[in-house]
Amino acid sequence: MARILALTSRLPYPPREGHQLRAWHVLKALASRHEVTLLSFLRKDDALDEAGPLRDVLARLETFPIASEHSHASMAGALLRGTSTRTPFLVAKYDSAALRRRLAELARDADLVHFDMLPLMAHVDCVPAGVPVTFNAHNVEHHLLAKRAQIEPRLAARVFLASQVSRLQAFERHACQRADAILACSEPDAHALRELAPGCDVGVIANGVDLDGNRPAPAAPDPDRLVFVGQMGWFPNRDGVDWFLQSVFPRILAARPQAQFVLVGKADGYEVPATVAGNVRLAGFVDDLRPDVHAAAVYVVPLRAGSGTRLKVLEAMALGKAIVTTTVGSEGIELEHGDSALFADDAEDFARATLALMDSPERVAAMGVAARRLAEASYGWEAIGAQLLHRYDGLLGRAVFESIAAPGGRVHAA
């Protein structure tokens, strides 16, 4: 058993967003074999009182508020650093002297330090030389930011975002160079990170899905209903839904006026276009998304930006849904066009593919069976956790060897 010190950018449990879900299952897998201490930033909407399952698997949990969420002065300071120095704003807003002090104290006795999310790598200088560092790359962040800058409609925001891309790219490169191992979510992401920082040790640990908790429904879905799952606070979701409602859904309604689109996920302040509002339901955040997903004939993934692998797609596969997705929306997942999903990247094709499924309950059922079969074969969290542990065994074994070889070296791992 080794002593692993982990850092997360928000409380991983309860997992209400994709990166929380990945962080939770990574930590759970590590804790099944090792002693894991977690230092986590705490967002205003994190539910510390609901984190019992997280505490149950960890040896220790300590949380730290995000200063920029609680203080206008801290937010202003982060903005100043993010615009007047080489530090990106995304990184500056996670400044925390308290977390740095605790990290420096605990890292001295750690066998490995795991950084979940890129901004946390700003604190890697607190880790002593010789202690292995892993970086869990949920996305290729500078690619995501560059895409966001391209499609942002507000001029001032677009200029600000564009000014951040080179800063974030340089920081991401340095983070990859500093890490002893990088965990990418998909092979395209791994390739991009290897290009960014040649010679770095990048491996793929894919996202997964709870196969037992997400099973197909026995009842047939409503052939007129479409569903998307995702909170509108994350710009790829918002951009994708905007595009779908403005450019795709009107085409679907022209052929099928009774069609309904259900958006599941936090959508505070989101404005549905008036032209389609009568056929759209904002379900908001729900404790259990499965009933809404089960009820829909087609699960749509109209994303045009993002990286990593979409946990929402993996859940849809496990639930046995017929999926229509863009290429970006399913990146890193081995869906096969015409068998386990339909792919479409322009509005006309996306509408046509969706209508074809709505018109064919038999094809919806067959595609759902194929998607579930693929999820079972490749994306269960148990199998992915085993891959992760194997990866960490190699890092910890190397650290033990180097500790033995070094004069005065110490060994904790066993």
C-alpha positions in Angstrom: 0.0 0.0 0.0 1.3 3.4 -1.0 0.5 6.9 0.3 -1.1 8.9 -2.5 -1.9 12.6 -2.1 -4.5 13.9 -4.5 -5.7 17.4 -5.4 -9.0 18.2 -7.1 -10.4 21.6 -8.3 -13.8 20.9 -6.6 -15.3 18.3 -4.4 -15.7 15.1 -6.5 -18.7 13.8 -4.6 -21.6 13.9 -5.2 -20.6 13.8 -8.9 -22.9 16.3 -10.8 -20.6 17.2 -13.6 -18.4 15.1 -15.9 -15.1 15.9 -14.5 -16.4 15.2 -10.9 -17.5 11.8 -12.1 -14.1 10.9 -13.5 -12.3 12.3 -10.5 -14.6 10.3 -8.1 -14.0 7.0 -9.9 -10.2 7.6 -10.2 -10.0 8.2 -6.5 -12.2 5.2 -5.7 -10.0 3.0 -7.8 -6.8 4.3 -6.1 -8.3 4.0 -2.7 -9.2 0.3 -3.3 -5.5 -0.5 -3.0 -3.7 2.6 -1.5 -4.1 5.1 1.3 -5.4 8.3 -0.4 -5.5 11.8 1.1 -7.5 14.4 -0.8 -7.0 18.1 -0.8 -9.9 19.6 -2.6 -11.0 23.1 -3.5 -14.6 23.7 -2.4 -16.9 25.5 -4.8 -20.0 27.4 -3.5 -22.3 24.8 -4.9 -20.4 21.8 -3.7 -22.3 19.7 -1.1 -19.8 18.8 1.7 -22.6 17.4 3.8 -23.3 14.8 1.0 -19.7 13.7 0.7 -20.1 10.6 3.0 -19.2 8.1 0.3 -16.1 10.1 -0.5 -15.0 10.2 3.1 -15.6 6.4 3.4 -13.0 5.6 0.8 -10.4 8.2 1.7 -7.9 8.2 4.5 -8.3 12.0 4.9 -10.2 14.8 3.3 -9.4 18.5 3.6 -11.2 21.3 1.7 -10.2 24.8 0.8 -12.5 27.6 -0.4 -11.8 29.2 -3.8 -10.9 32.7 -2.8 -12.0 34.3 -6.1 -15.6 33.0 -5.5 -15.8 34.7 -2.1 -14.0 38.0 -2.5 -14.2 40.7 -5.2 -10.6 41.6 -4.3 -9.4 38.1 -4.9 -11.3 37.9 -8.2 -9.8 41.3 -9.3 -6.3 40.0 -8.3 -6.8 36.8 -10.4 -7.9 38.9 -13.4 -4.9 41.2 -13.0 -2.5 38.3 -12.8 -4.3 36.6 -15.8 -3.9 39.7 -18.0 -0.6 41.3 -16.9 1.6 38.2 -16.3 2.2 34.9 -18.1 -0.2 33.1 -15.7 -3.5 32.3 -17.3 -6.7 33.5 -15.5 -7.9 29.9 -15.3 -4.9 29.2 -13.2 -4.7 32.4 -11.2 -8.2 32.0 -9.8 -7.1 28.9 -7.9 -4.4 30.7 -5.9 -4.4 29.5 -2.3 -1.7 30.0 0.2 -3.5 27.7 2.6 -3.6 24.8 0.1 0.1 25.4 -0.8 1.2 25.1 2.8 -0.8 21.9 3.4 0.4 20.4 0.1 4.1 21.1 1.0 3.6 19.5 4.4 1.9 16.4 3.2 3.9 15.9 0.0 7.0 15.2 2.1 5.6 11.9 3.2 3.7 10.9 0.0 4.8 8.2 -2.4 2.9 9.9 -5.3 1.0 13.2 -5.8 -2.0 13.1 -8.2 -3.1 16.4 -9.7 -6.6 16.3 -11.1 -7.2 19.2 -13.6 -4.7 21.5 -15.2 -4.9 24.6 -13.0 -3.8 22.7 -10.0 -0.4 22.1 -11.5 0.4 25.7 -10.6 1.1 24.2 -7.1 3.4 21.4 -8.3 6.5 23.3 -7.0 5.3 22.4 -3.5 6.1 18.7 -4.2 9.7 17.6 -3.3 12.0 16.3 -5.9 11.8 12.6 -6.2 8.1 12.3 -5.4 6.3 11.1 -8.6 3.7 13.5 -10.0 0.7 12.5 -12.2 -1.5 14.9 -14.1 -5.0 13.8 -14.9 -5.8 15.7 -18.1 -9.6 15.9 -18.5 -9.2 17.9 -21.7 -6.6 19.6 -23.9 -7.4 22.9 -22.2 -5.8 25.4 -24.6 -7.6 23.7 -27.6 -10.8 24.1 -25.7 -10.2 27.7 -25.0 -9.1 28.5 -28.5 -12.4 27.0 -29.8 -14.4 29.0 -27.2 -12.7 32.2 -28.3 -13.7 31.5 -31.9 -17.4 31.0 -31.2 -17.9 33.5 -28.4 -20.5 36.0 -29.7 -19.6 38.9 -27.4 -16.7 41.0 -28.7 -15.1 41.9 -25.3 -15.3 38.3 -24.1 -13.9 37.0 -27.4 -10.9 39.4 -27.1 -10.2 38.4 -23.5 -10.4 34.7 -24.3 -8.2 35.0 -27.3 -5.6 36.8 -25.2 -5.5 33.8 -22.8 -4.9 31.0 -25.3 -1.1 31.5 -25.7 -0.7 31.8 -21.9 -2.7 28.6 -21.3 -0.8 26.8 -24.0 2.5 27.6 -22.4 1.3 26.7 -19.0 -0.1 23.4 -20.3 3.2 22.6 -21.9 5.1 23.2 -18.7 2.6 21.1 -16.7 3.1 18.2 -19.1 6.9 18.5 -18.9 6.8 18.6 -15.1 4.6 15.6 -14.7 6.1 12.1 -14.5 2.9 10.7 -16.1 -0.1 12.2 -17.8 -3.5 10.5 -18.0 -5.4 11.5 -21.1 -9.1 10.6 -21.6 -8.7 9.7 -25.3 -6.1 8.9 -27.9 -6.8 12.2 -29.8 -6.1 14.1 -26.6 -3.0 12.0 -25.9 -1.7 12.7 -29.4 -2.3 16.5 -28.9 -0.4 16.5 -25.6 2.5 14.6 -27.0 2.7 17.1 -29.8 2.5 19.9 -27.2 5.3 18.5 -25.1 7.3 15.9 -27.0 8.9 13.2 -24.9 6.3 13.3 -22.1 4.9 10.1 -20.8 1.2 10.3 -21.9 -1.1 7.3 -21.5 -4.8 6.9 -22.1 -7.1 6.1 -19.2 -10.6 6.4 -20.8 -13.7 7.7 -19.0 -16.1 5.0 -18.0 -19.7 4.4 -16.9 -21.5 2.6 -14.1 -23.0 -0.3 -16.0 -25.0 -1.6 -13.0 -26.5 1.8 -12.2 -27.3 2.6 -15.8 -29.4 -0.1 -17.6 -31.8 0.0 -20.6 -35.5 0.5 -19.9 -37.9 -2.3 -20.6 -40.5 0.0 -22.0 -40.4 1.5 -25.5 -39.5 5.3 -25.6 -41.7 8.1 -26.9 -40.9 8.3 -30.7 -41.4 12.1 -30.7 -39.1 12.9 -27.8 -35.4 13.9 -28.0 -33.1 14.4 -25.0 -29.8 16.1 -24.2 -28.0 15.9 -20.8 -25.6 18.7 -19.8 -25.5 21.8 -17.6 -25.5 25.1 -19.5 -22.7 26.6 -17.4 -20.1 24.7 -19.5 -19.7 26.6 -22.8 -19.5 23.5 -25.1 -22.9 22.4 -23.9 -24.4 25.8 -24.2 -22.9 26.3 -27.7 -24.1 22.9 -28.8 -27.6 23.4 -27.6 -27.8 26.9 -29.1 -26.8 25.4 -32.4 -29.2 22.6 -32.1 -32.2 24.8 -31.2 -31.4 27.5 -33.8 -30.3 25.4 -36.8 -31.3 21.7 -36.3 -34.5 21.5 -34.3 -36.5 23.8 -36.6 -35.8 21.4 -39.5 -37.0 18.5 -37.3 -40.2 20.4 -36.4 -40.9 21.2 -40.1 -41.2 17.4 -40.7 -42.5 16.4 -37.3 -44.3 19.3 -35.6 -45.1 17.3 -32.5 -41.5 16.6 -31.7 -40.3 17.5 -28.2 -36.8 18.3 -26.9 -35.9 17.8 -23.3 -32.8 19.5 -21.8 -31.7 17.8 -18.6 -29.2 19.7 -16.5 -28.7 23.0 -14.7 -29.9 25.7 -17.1 -30.4 28.8 -14.9 -30.9 31.8 -17.1 -30.8 29.9 -20.3 -33.1 31.4 -23.0 -34.8 29.1 -25.4 -35.4 30.6 -28.9 -39.0 31.8 -29.1 -39.5 30.0 -32.4 -39.1 26.5 -30.8 -40.0 27.3 -27.1 -43.3 25.5 -27.3 -41.6 22.2 -28.1 -38.7 22.5 -25.5 -38.8 21.5 -21.9 -36.0 22.6 -19.5 -35.9 19.8 -16.9 -33.2 21.5 -14.9 -31.0 19.6 -12.5 -32.5 16.3 -11.5 -31.3 13.8 -8.9 -31.9 11.0 -11.3 -31.6 11.7 -15.1 -32.6 8.1 -16.1 -36.4 8.6 -16.4 -36.0 11.5 -18.8 -33.4 9.7 -20.8 -35.4 6.5 -20.9 -38.4 8.3 -22.1 -36.7 9.7 -25.2 -36.3 7.9 -28.5 -33.1 9.7 -29.5 -30.3 11.0 -27.4 -28.7 13.9 -29.2 -25.1 15.2 -28.7 -24.8 18.4 -30.8 -21.4 19.4 -29.5 -19.1 21.5 -31.7 -16.3 22.0 -29.1 -14.5 20.2 -26.3 -12.1 17.4 -25.9 -11.7 14.3 -23.7 -14.5 11.8 -23.8 -18.1 12.6 -23.1 -19.4 10.9 -20.0 -22.9 11.8 -21.1 -22.4 9.7 -24.2 -21.1 6.7 -22.2 -24.2 7.0 -19.9 -26.4 7.1 -22.9 -24.7 4.0 -24.3 -25.1 2.1 -21.0 -28.8 3.1 -20.9 -29.2 1.6 -24.4 -30.1 4.8 -26.3 -30.0 5.5 -30.0 -27.5 8.3 -30.3 -27.1 11.1 -32.9 -23.8 12.9 -32.4 -21.3 15.2 -34.0 -17.8 13.9 -34.6 -16.6 16.2 -31.7 -19.4 14.9 -29.4 -18.2 11.3 -29.6 -14.5 11.9 -29.9 -12.5 9.2 -28.2 -15.4 6.7 -28.0 -15.4 3.7 -30.4 -19.0 4.3 -31.7 -19.6 3.0 -35.2 -21.7 5.0 -37.6 -24.8 3.2 -38.6 -24.4 0.5 -35.9 -24.1 2.0 -32.4 -24.7 5.7 -33.4 -25.3 8.1 -36.2 -22.8 10.9 -36.9 -23.6 14.3 -38.5 -21.7 17.5 -38.4 -24.0 20.0 -40.2 -27.5 21.0 -39.4 -29.2 19.4 -42.3 -27.5 16.0 -41.8 -28.1 16.1 -38.1 -31.8 16.8 -38.5 -32.1 14.1 -41.2 -30.3 11.5 -39.0 -32.5 12.3 -36.1 -35.7 12.1 -38.1 -34.7 8.8 -39.6 -34.5 7.3 -36.1 -37.7 8.9 -34.9 -39.4 7.3 -37.9 -38.1 3.8 -37.1 -38.6 2.3 -33.6 -37.0 -0.9 -34.7 -33.8 0.9 -35.7 -33.9 2.8 -32.4 -34.1 -0.4 -30.5 -31.3 -2.1 -32.5 -29.0 0.8 -32.2 -29.6 1.0 -28.4 -28.6 -2.7 -28.1 -25.4 -2.1 -30.0 -24.5 0.9 -27.9 -25.1 -1.0 -24.6 -23.0 -3.9 -25.9 -20.1 -1.6 -26.7 -20.3 0.0 -23.2 -20.2 -3.4 -21.6 -17.2 -4.5 -23.7 -15.0 -1.4 -23.3 -16.2 1.3 -20.8 -17.2 -0.2 -17.4 -15.5 1.7 -14.6 -14.3 -1.6 -13.0 -12.1 -2.5 -16.0 -10.9 1.1 -16.4 -10.0 1.2 -12.7 -7.9 -1.9 -13.2 -6.0 -0.2 -16.0 -5.5 2.9 -13.8 -4.1 0.8 -10.9 -1.7 -1.0 -13.3 -0.5 2.3 -14.5 0.1 3.5 -11.0 1.9 0.3 -10.0 4.5 1.1 -12.7 5.0 4.6 -11.4 5.2 3.5 -7.7 7.5 0.6 -8.6 9.8 3.0 -10.4 9.8 5.4 -7.4 10.7 2.6 -5.0 13.6 1.6 -7.2 14.9 5.1 -7.5 14.5 5.6 -3.7 16.5 2.5 -3.0 19.2 3.5 -5.5 19.5 7.0 -4.1 21.8 7.6 -1.1 19.7 8.0 2.0 16.5 7.3 0.1 13.3 6.5 1.9 10.5 4.1 0.9 6.9 4.2 1.9 5.3 2.0 -0.8 4.8 -1.6 0.0 
